[in-house]
Amino acid sequence: MKDKTTALTSFMKQRRMGLNDFIQRLATNSYACKHPEVQSILNLSPPQDAELMNANPSPPPSPSQQINLGPSSNPSAKPSDFHFLKVIGKGSFGKVLLARHRADDQFYAVKVLQKKAILKKKEEKHIMSERNVLLKNVKHPFLVGLHYSFQTADKLYFILDYINGGELFYHLQRERCFLEPRARFYAAEIASALGYLHSLNIVYRDLKPENILLDSQGHIILTDFGLCKENIEPNGTTSTFCGTPEYLAPEVLHKQPYDRTVDWWCLGAVLYEMLYGLPPFYSRNTAEMYDNILNKPLQLKPNISNAARHLLEGLLQKDRTKRLGCAEDFIEIKNHIFFSPINWDDLNAKKITPPFNPNVTGPNDLRHFDPEFTDEPVPSSIGCSPDSALVTASIKEAAEAFVGFSYAPSMDSYL
């Protein structure tokens, strides 16, 4: 029990580490580097993988390398439209803040990204992909919605639904694991969201408890679409090495082409974690964890139902051509016996009462956000545009790189 507690504590401390930082740490660990599987992973020859490792960051691209994505569609929006109240999240390129719109007093989650940081790591395509995916989310109940986006000379702003029931990760931390009916409810709503993305030929690629939020009633909301891959047809594949270490599918670790079944592997890993408290192949030793994912048979303790066991074995099948979902995608998941208690029409209509209610009192109730974020002061630069006299040449280049980022929905989006 003591070893399990130590492993869990270590695991929680490492979980918010991005893959770039993780690979850099892995590359500097002499013991881990000796492991053949780790050496194979670190031998990332394609250009995009070398950039992902970010061992030698390149300078921001010249104007000739920048992408013109069309005219801005919401030039009137600006940071001063908002009163920024609290930091509620952080990422590689910026922060997520709770903000109230000064004109209508509505609360939003505003994702503020630094252009220079994005360009330095050559991540502008991922950011634009996130924006593109957000634009397609307006009709699904379990995906976070984008209201509009805009930019200043040095920052990008996503104006998103404000969801304050807390990360699934936060609730798992507190409760260690969930009973099977609760895990089934969350897994069903997650699967519905993934199935919808797949129907749009989008592979999500980064499912993990940190990217799964609960709304104020307790329903799942999937967020953070920065690693989504668009235009993947039903039989299409991609090969970019990305994701989160604990949830990487074997085919991704093998650097083989992979398809949408990578999302069903991740669903299996998240369901396993909900039932058992840790991801299925977790080890504090990163080399051992990768070896476990690639070679260790799935081990299931006897305290779950046969239906849950069968589903986990199907989703966590190492051979993607035999994995549950490989033939008919979401239909196979939906029809599995584990989900037989779920009425999918009622689920998508949010007619099923969630098994847990976050009991938030209103938008200012931040009890389910990590104090690591909410105790941080709101940067004064977030809510104002830089003085034009202070904008450097590199910031001007950054501004040109994101032409067309801004977005405002047409009125019929709300009808």
Secondary structure, 3 states (H helix, E strand, C coil): CHHHHHHHHHHHHHCCCCHHHHHHHHHCCHHHHCCHHHHHHHCCCCHHHHHHHCCCCCCCCCHHHCCCCCCCCCCCCCHHHEEEEEEEEECCCEEEEEEEECCCCCEEEEEEEEHHHHHHCCCHHHHHHHHHHHHCCCCCCCECCEEEEEECCCEEEEEECCCCCCEHHHHHHHHCCCCHHHHHHHHHHHHHHHHHHHHCCCECCCCCHHHEEECCCCCEEECCCCCCECCCCCCCCECCCCCCHHHCCHHHHCCCCECCHHHHHHHHHHHHHHHHCCCCCCCCCHHHHHHHHHHCCCCCCCCCCHHHHHHHHHHCCCCHHHCCCCCCCHHHHHCCHHHCCCCHHHHHCCCCCCCCCCCCCCCCCCCCCCHHHHCCCCCCCCCCCCCHHHCCHHHHHHHHHCCCCCECCCHHHHC
